[in-house]
Amino acid sequence: MSTGSHKTEEDPSTKKRKSSDTNTNTNTNTTKSKLKKVTKQNGKRSASTSSHSNSSSTSTTPTNTTTTTRLPGASAAEDGYEALTLEDIKGRIQGLCERVPRVPPEGLDANSETDMKEWATQLQAVIEEFNLLVCCISAATYKWQSERSGAADQNLSVLSAELANSQDQISSTVTPRLTNVLAPVVDLVVDKVITTQEEQGGTTSTTTEETKQNVYVRKQVDPSFLKLCATILSRNAPMIRQVVLCNFHKIDKCMTDYLQAQVKDGQHDSRGFAY
């Protein structure tokens, strides 16, 4: 009997089972490791997606909470408003110069009420439009305080002074003479009284009912003063027209000088056109 160790040969089927179990364990471990990797990757992706979603939601969240309150009413585009520039106003005043009525060579007939009123009405309409255009100059030259230079302020002061001077001359020397002819002072007086009588009664007695009706008319308070006003307007018509035209042309020249001064000021100051 041999005392040395001897190896017991394993059954081939047993070897196959062990090999199969080993492969199974290896595959199981491999699958688990793959599942862990996939889980980690999915976790990273979900974290990235969540982070991206948060960043997206953060970026889309408005940071400016200031709200603009609009005043009631239509905007400039909706109400049809179109601003006039200083050049537009200048051109319209030049057009008014052509509309000032001329005085006939023989002068105005002071005895013709129709001719006097027609000439005065035309001139009054021109003056009214001139005053309205002057009111638009303030909007055409407006700039905020911080955007105007000292020279621009001085230029605008000169323009404003000349505008006020022209309006004062026209309103004090021309308008009253036109108004005296176009709107004389009148008073409401009784022109006539209509009396009607009506008899009422029975067979034995009768009564008479009397009704009076007053008819009022407007009559000139002082016809002689109106005649004097017509004579003054007829005599001074050429000079009245001269006063109106010289002020219109002066304003036209003043606006031209103002625009040129603003161009020079803009070459030295970046703020340019200022109010």
Secondary structure in CASP SS format (residue, H / E / C, confidence):
PFRMAT SS
TARGET T0000
AUTHOR 0000-0000-0000
METHOD secondary structure of the structure
MODEL  1
M C 1.00
S C 1.00
T C 1.00
G C 1.00
S C 1.00
H C 1.00
K C 1.00
T C 1.00
E C 1.00
E C 1.00
D C 1.00
P H 1.00
S H 1.00
T H 1.00
K H 1.00
K H 1.00
R H 1.00
K H 1.00
S H 1.00
S H 1.00
D H 1.00
T H 1.00
N H 1.00
T H 1.00
N H 1.00
T H 1.00
N H 1.00
T H 1.00
N H 1.00
T H 1.00
T H 1.00
K H 1.00
S H 1.00
K H 1.00
L H 1.00
K H 1.00
K H 1.00
V H 1.00
T H 1.00
K H 1.00
Q H 1.00
N H 1.00
G H 1.00
K H 1.00
R H 1.00
S H 1.00
A H 1.00
S H 1.00
T H 1.00
S H 1.00
S H 1.00
H H 1.00
S H 1.00
N H 1.00
S H 1.00
S H 1.00
S H 1.00
T H 1.00
S H 1.00
T H 1.00
T C 1.00
P C 1.00
T C 1.00
N C 1.00
T C 1.00
T C 1.00
T C 1.00
T C 1.00
T C 1.00
R C 1.00
L C 1.00
P C 1.00
G C 1.00
A C 1.00
S C 1.00
A C 1.00
A C 1.00
E C 1.00
D C 1.00
G C 1.00
Y C 1.00
E C 1.00
A C 1.00
L C 1.00
T C 1.00
L H 1.00
E H 1.00
D H 1.00
I H 1.00
K H 1.00
G H 1.00
R H 1.00
I H 1.00
Q H 1.00
G H 1.00
L H 1.00
C H 1.00
E H 1.00
R H 1.00
V C 1.00
P C 1.00
R C 1.00
V C 1.00
P C 1.00
P C 1.00
E C 1.00
G C 1.00
L C 1.00
D C 1.00
A C 1.00
N C 1.00
S C 1.00
E H 1.00
T H 1.00
D H 1.00
M H 1.00
K H 1.00
E H 1.00
W H 1.00
A H 1.00
T H 1.00
Q H 1.00
L H 1.00
Q H 1.00
A H 1.00
V H 1.00
I H 1.00
E H 1.00
E H 1.00
F H 1.00
N H 1.00
L H 1.00
L H 1.00
V H 1.00
C H 1.00
C H 1.00
I H 1.00
S H 1.00
A H 1.00
A H 1.00
T C 1.00
Y C 1.00
K C 1.00
W C 1.00
Q H 1.00
S H 1.00
E H 1.00
R C 1.00
S C 1.00
G H 1.00
A H 1.00
A H 1.00
D H 1.00
Q H 1.00
N H 1.00
L H 1.00
S H 1.00
V H 1.00
L H 1.00
S H 1.00
A H 1.00
E H 1.00
L H 1.00
A H 1.00
N H 1.00
S H 1.00
Q H 1.00
D H 1.00
Q H 1.00
I H 1.00
S H 1.00
S H 1.00
T H 1.00
V C 1.00
T H 1.00
P H 1.00
R H 1.00
L H 1.00
T H 1.00
N H 1.00
V H 1.00
L H 1.00
A C 1.00
P C 1.00
V C 1.00
V E 1.00
D E 1.00
L E 1.00
V E 1.00
V E 1.00
D E 1.00
K E 1.00
V E 1.00
I E 1.00
T E 1.00
T E 1.00
Q E 1.00
E E 1.00
E E 1.00
Q E 1.00
G E 1.00
G C 1.00
T C 1.00
T C 1.00
S C 1.00
T E 1.00
T E 1.00
T E 1.00
E E 1.00
E E 1.00
T E 1.00
K E 1.00
Q E 1.00
N E 1.00
V E 1.00
Y E 1.00
V E 1.00
R E 1.00
K E 1.00
Q E 1.00
V C 1.00
D C 1.00
P H 1.00
S H 1.00
F H 1.00
L H 1.00
K H 1.00
L H 1.00
C H 1.00
A H 1.00
T H 1.00
I H 1.00
L H 1.00
S H 1.00
R H 1.00
N H 1.00
A H 1.00
P H 1.00
M H 1.00
I H 1.00
R H 1.00
Q H 1.00
V H 1.00
V H 1.00
L H 1.00
C H 1.00
N H 1.00
F H 1.00
H H 1.00
K H 1.00
I H 1.00
D H 1.00
K H 1.00
C H 1.00
M H 1.00
T H 1.00
D H 1.00
Y H 1.00
L H 1.00
Q H 1.00
A H 1.00
Q H 1.00
V H 1.00
K H 1.00
D H 1.00
G H 1.00
Q H 1.00
H H 1.00
D C 1.00
S C 1.00
R C 1.00
G C 1.00
F C 1.00
A C 1.00
Y C 1.00
END
